[in-house]
C-alpha cells in the first residue's frame, strides 16, 4: 500500500524542519509552514542557497511562540504579540509581497548568526501571494504550497551515489512510500486523508539540494550532478512533485494515498548526453568586459561566463531569483526559464544567464 510516512514543516524558510505526526492542510500549504522568512535590507529574500548555515537553526513550538536555537547563539523566543505594526515590501523570486516586520531584536539575532544585516518578516493574514498563473494561494514556499518526495525514488538515487543521502536533502513536506521509484511522476491528482491534491509539476532542483541538512555544509557536486545524468528535462533537473491542495483538512502519517487521476510523465534523459549530441561552436561577446570567447550551444550562458572568468552575480541558478539578469544585445538564445523577470525586462531583451543557452553568436550586456 502506498502511504504517507513522514510530515515536515519549516516555520522559518530554509531552517531545520519539524517532523509532525499529523498536520492541518490549509490553502497555503501545511499550517505554520514557511510563514516566516529572512530578507536583506533591500527586502530580497535570503535562503539556504546562499546561506546554508540557515539549515542549522532549530525551531520548536511553545506557549510563548517559536523557540529558536542555533550553534553558538543564545536561544530566543519569537512572540507574535511583540511583532511590529510595520509592513515591509519583500521580494521572493519574481513576486513582491507585503509582509509584517517582526521585531528589531529578532533581526539582531539572525544578523548575528548570518553575519549579515537582515530582517525577519511574517506572512500575515493581509499578505497575498499566489502560485504563478493560478489563483491558488501560497506563503513563503518557493513556488507551490507543498512538496512530495517518494522514499523509493530516494532509494534509487542512492544506488548511484558513493555517499547515500536522506530525503531531507530535498526538504519535503510529505515523504511517502511509493510502490516504485518515480511512480509519483505519473500522478495528476491524489487524495491523502481528508485532502485532495493537484500534482502540479515536477520540482526543479538547484544547488540547495547539495546542502547536507545535518551539517549545513554544501557539497560541490552531489547529489545534483548525479541527478543531472538521469532526471534532465527541458533545461531542468527534476526530483519530487509540487502539490496544490484542493480543499482543507487533516492528513496523518500512515494515511493511504489514493490515486484519483494519472498523467503521462516527462521523458527524462542525461544532461551530458543531450549537450554532446548537437554541440556547435558560437562566439560570445561580453560587452561589459570587452571580452569575446568561443563557447557552444549546449552549456548555460552563466556557466560559459564563469569559464571565461566573467563575473555575473547569481543566487539560485534556477531561473527564479532574477539576480543573473543579462541583456542580449544581438543574437539568439534558448530561454529555459524567465520566472525571475518582469514583462518589461523581457520586452527589453533581458534573460537569466543561469537559464538560457546561446543558439548563435551573441553579444550581451552583463
MIKOLNU-881568 format. One record per residue (C-alpha): residue number from 1; x, y, z. Coordinates in steps of 0.02 Angstrom, whole numbers, padded with zeros to 5 digits. Layout:
     k       c1       c2       c3
   NUM        X        Y        Z
...
//
This chain:
     k       c1       c2       c3
     1    00000    00000    00000
     2    00064    00173   -00046
     3    00057    00285    00105
     4    00113    00445    00190
     5    00258    00404    00306
     6    00327    00571    00368
     7    00267    00752    00379
     8    00377    00908    00392
     9    00354    01094    00410
    10    00485    01232    00403
    11    00412    01379    00500
    12    00556    01495    00450
    13    00607    01472    00269
    14    00768    01370    00248
    15    00785    01325    00432
    16    00779    01148    00502
    17    00616    01054    00479
    18    00496    00999    00615
    19    00427    00823    00599
    20    00241    00804    00639
    21    00126    00652    00662
    22   -00017    00747    00579
    23   -00049    00918    00504
    24   -00188    01034    00451
    25   -00182    01070    00265
    26   -00231    01249    00226
    27   -00242    01332    00055
    28   -00065    01400    00076
    29    00001    01227    00124
    30    00030    01144    00292
    31   -00015    01253    00441
    32    00135    01355    00501
    33    00244    01302    00355
    34    00358    01440    00288
    35    00259    01581    00365
    36    00421    01671    00416
    37    00564    01723    00304
    38    00727    01820    00316
    39    00760    01965    00198
    40    00908    02080    00172
    41    00895    02268    00199
    42    00832    02289    00020
    43    00690    02165    00053
    44    00766    02024   -00051
    45    00734    01852    00021
    46    00876    01752    00099
    47    00883    01562    00086
    48    00998    01415    00114
    49    01057    01427   -00066
    50    01172    01570   -00018
    51    01170    01543    00171
    52    01172    01354    00202
    53    01201    01383    00388
    54    01015    01425    00399
    55    00982    01238    00397
    56    01063    01227    00569
    57    00933    01338    00653
    58    00811    01233    00754
    59    00630    01282    00787
    60    00512    01218    00922
    61    00335    01270    00964
    62    00299    01333    01140
    63    00164    01430    01230
    64    00267    01589    01204
    65    00282    01563    01016
    66    00429    01491    00921
    67    00582    01438    01021
    68    00732    01466    00908
    69    00907    01399    00937
    70    01067    01388    00836
    71    01251    01340    00862
    72    01350    01466    00964
    73    01197    01578    00985
    74    01088    01614    01137
    75    00912    01548    01110
    76    00765    01665    01083
    77    00575    01661    01079
    78    00482    01734    00930
    79    00321    01800    01006
    80    00183    01866    00891
    81    00118    01985    01025
    82    00284    02079    01011
    83    00277    02099    00822
    84    00297    02270    00744
    85    00149    02351    00656
    86    00266    02396    00513
    87    00235    02321    00342
    88    00382    02286    00227
    89    00380    02258    00040
    90    00484    02100    00013
    91    00536    02007   -00143
    92    00532    01818   -00160
    93    00582    01758   -00332
    94    00480    01867   -00452
    95    00343    01905   -00325
    96    00326    02062   -00220
    97    00236    02033   -00053
    98    00178    02147    00086
    99    00242    02060    00243
   100    00238    02105    00428
   101    00403    02153    00508
   102    00426    02050    00666
   103    00542    02136    00790
   104    00709    02226    00784
   105    00777    02112    00921
   106    00744    01961    00812
   107    00832    02050    00668
   108    00987    02071    00777
   109    00987    01886    00824
   110    00978    01824    00645
   111    01100    01957    00585
   112    01225    01899    00715
   113    01206    01718    00662
   114    01218    01752    00475
   115    01349    01888    00496
   116    01243    01994    00380
   117    01113    02126    00415
   118    00940    02053    00390
   119    00759    02063    00448
   120    00632    01932    00497
   121    00460    01951    00417
   122    00295    01860    00438
   123    00165    01810    00307
   124    00018    01897    00390
   125   -00168    01873    00360
   126   -00161    02028    00250
   127   -00014    01962    00147
   128   -00055    01897   -00026
   129    00040    01785   -00146
   130   -00022    01658   -00273
   131    00053    01513   -00369
   132    00110    01580   -00538
   133   -00029    01587   -00668
   134   -00160    01524   -00544
   135   -00274    01591   -00407
   136   -00209    01467   -00278
   137   -00128    01545   -00125
   138    00049    01509   -00066
   139    00153    01578    00078
   140    00343    01595    00075
   141    00373    01424   -00004
   142    00473    01438   -00166
   143    00327    01421   -00285
   144    00199    01292   -00229
   145    00111    01255   -00064
   146    00182    01079   -00035
   147    00321    00964   -00094
   148    00305    00775   -00103
   149    00455    00657   -00105
   150    00446    00468   -00132
   151    00566    00365   -00025
   152    00577    00235   -00164
   153    00646    00372   -00278
   154    00774    00420   -00144
   155    00825    00237   -00131
   156    00853    00227   -00319
   157    00954    00388   -00319
   158    01062    00318   -00179
   159    01111    00170   -00287
   160    01204    00295   -00397
   161    01290    00389   -00255
   162    01450    00345   -00161
   163    01381    00432   -00006
   164    01193    00399    00016
   165    01082    00545    00063
   166    00916    00562    00153
   167    00752    00633    00090
   168    00786    00787    00198
   169    00912    00848    00069
   170    00757    00890   -00034
   171    00661    00975    00108
   172    00495    00883    00083
   173    00330    00921    00166
   174    00265    00747    00128
   175    00377    00593    00124
   176    00283    00446    00051
   177    00313    00262    00021
   178    00276    00230   -00162
   179    00260    00062   -00247
   180    00406    00101   -00362
   181    00535    00237   -00390
   182    00466    00392   -00479
   183    00289    00325   -00486
   184    00242    00499   -00422
   185    00284    00566   -00598
   186    00127    00478   -00661
   187    00007    00557   -00536
   188   -00103    00705   -00584
   189   -00222    00707   -00435
   190   -00215    00613   -00271
   191   -00303    00604   -00103
   192   -00218    00586    00066
   193   -00329    00579    00219
   194   -00460    00716    00206
   195   -00372    00814    00069
   196   -00364    00802   -00120
   197   -00209    00872   -00206
   198   -00168    00927   -00382
   199    00003    00861   -00431
   200    00053    01022   -00516
   201    00228    00999   -00587
   202    00394    00913   -00551
   203    00508    01011   -00434
   204    00658    01085   -00524
   205    00811    01065   -00412
   206    00952    01188   -00378
   207    01115    01190   -00280
   208    01019    01193   -00114
   209    00996    01005   -00142
   210    01183    00984   -00111
   211    01173    01055    00066
   212    01187    00919    00199
   213    01043    00954    00322
   214    01144    00876    00465
   215    01297    00988    00446
   216    01240    01138    00344
   217    01388    01109    00227
   218    01361    01109    00039
   219    01443    00976   -00068
   220    01517    01047   -00228
   221    01431    00920   -00340
   222    01318    00790   -00261
   223    01180    00739   -00275
   224    01135    00867   -00409
   225    01270    00808   -00530
   226    01208    00628   -00522
   227    01027    00683   -00541
   228    01075    00778   -00699
   229    01127    00612   -00777
   230    00952    00536   -00774
   231    00825    00669   -00720
   232    00855    00805   -00850
   233    00708    00876   -00948
   234    00697    01037   -01048
   235    00831    01127   -00951
   236    00777    01069   -00778
   237    00841    00935   -00659
   238    00684    00868   -00575
   239    00655    00773   -00415
   240    00492    00768   -00316
   241    00321    00839   -00355
   242    00243    01007   -00312
   243    00066    00994   -00243
   244   -00080    01113   -00231
   245   -00214    01068   -00102
   246   -00391    01069   -00172
   247   -00475    01078   -00002
   248   -00430    01096    00182
   249   -00421    00954    00306
   250   -00312    00842    00414
   251   -00181    00721    00348
   252   -00090    00595    00458
   253    00063    00485    00444
   254    00001    00313    00393
   255   -00137    00382    00280
   256   -00155    00287    00117
   257   -00126    00377   -00048
   258   -00273    00363   -00166
   259   -00234    00396   -00349
   260   -00378    00497   -00423
   261   -00304    00539   -00592
   262   -00145    00495   -00687
   263   -00041    00579   -00822
   264    00098    00537   -00945
   265    00264    00579   -00859
   266    00402    00683   -00940
   267    00535    00591   -01038
   268    00698    00611   -00940
   269    00875    00597   -01007
   270    01054    00641   -00964
   271    01104    00824   -00971
   272    01277    00774   -01034
   273    01210    00662   -01172
   274    01089    00798   -01230
   275    01228    00926   -01236
   276    01352    00816   -01328
   277    01239    00759   -01471
   278    01209    00930   -01552
   279    01358    01032   -01496
   280    01412    01179   -01606
   281    01531    01324   -01575
   282    01465    01501   -01552
   283    01551    01668   -01516
   284    01500    01756   -01355
   285    01545    01940   -01337
   286    01533    02009   -01160
   287    01511    02195   -01196
   288    01531    02250   -01016
   289    01704    02171   -01006
   290    01752    02191   -01191
   291    01793    02005   -01198
   292    01747    01883   -01336
   293    01759    01695   -01313
   294    01716    01539   -01411
   295    01576    01448   -01324
   296    01445    01322   -01377
   297    01259    01297   -01400
   298    01240    01172   -01258
   299    01302    01248   -01096
   300    01210    01380   -00996
   301    01266    01559   -01026
   302    01311    01579   -00842
   303    01424    01426   -00847
   304    01512    01489   -01003
   305    01536    01660   -00924
   306    01616    01579   -00772
   307    01733    01478   -00883
   308    01784    01641   -00967
   309    01820    01724   -00799
   310    01670    01841   -00816
   311    01581    01882   -00653
   312    01392    01879   -00672
   313    01311    01886   -00499
   314    01192    01742   -00462
   315    01098    01662   -00318
   316    00976    01521   -00359
   317    01047    01458   -00525
   318    00869    01401   -00558
   319    00791    01543   -00657
   320    00689    01611   -00514
   321    00778    01747   -00416
   322    00825    01863   -00561
   323    00997    01907   -00494
   324    01091    01849   -00650
   325    00987    01963   -00763
   326    01081    01994   -00925
   327    01032    02092   -01082
   328    01051    02010   -01252
   329    01103    02147   -01375
   330    01115    02034   -01528
   331    01097    01851   -01573
   332    00979    01716   -01513
   333    00967    01615   -01352
   334    00856    01473   -01295
   335    00762    01531   -01140
   336    00734    01390   -01016
   337    00655    01498   -00881
   338    00615    01682   -00857
   339    00521    01672   -00693
   340    00639    01799   -00614
   341    00599    01934   -00744
   342    00452    02051   -00764
   343    00366    02085   -00931
   344    00458    02249   -00961
   345    00627    02166   -00936
   346    00582    02025   -01056
   347    00524    02152   -01185
   348    00691    02244   -01166
   349    00788    02086   -01210
   350    00841    02031   -01036
   351    00869    01847   -00999
   352    00930    01749   -00849
   353    01108    01691   -00877
   354    01078    01536   -00771
   355    00929    01484   -00878
   356    00972    01519   -01059
   357    01084    01438   -01190
   358    01161    01528   -01340
   359    01093    01469   -01508
   360    01202    01583   -01615
   361    01341    01710   -01597
   362    01281    01831   -01464
   363    01325    01998   -01384
   364    01270    02025   -01205
   365    01275    02170   -01083
   366    01308    02099   -00910
//
